[in-house]
Amino acid sequence: PLMSGMNALSGITVIGAITVFATAPEGAKSWAGAALVLASINVVGGFWVTERMLRMFKGGKRESETGEIPWQ
């Protein structure tokens, strides 16, 4: 629940960055664009880490049966 809440908060940050980018004066558009890119990376990274953690706890064959660690 905590990770999904943080992903939702990061999504709100992206919406804020889009709003600032749309309303920013010409000189501030580069900063707003950088904020948008960084917030998007944060959202994608959050979902990527969450997916990896869910795969790590997912049932299935163990390392001893397959010879490899299931979350790699």
HUPEBEL-V175137 format. One line per field, one symbol per residue. ss: DSSP state (H for helix, E for strand, L for the rest). psi: psi as a letter, one per 40 degrees, with the letter a starting at -180 (. if undefined). burial: # if it has 24 or more other C-alpha atoms within 12 Angstrom, else .. Layout:
BEGIN
ss = ???
psi = ???
burial = ???
END
This chain:
BEGIN
ss = LHHHHHHHHHHHHHHHHHHHHHHLLHHHHHHHHHHHHHHHHHHHHHHHHHHHHHHHHLLLLLHHHHLLLLLL
psi = ddddddddddddddddddddddeiiddeddddddddddddddddddddddddddddeiiaiidddeeihde.
burial = ......#..##.##..##.............##.##..##..#..#..........................
END
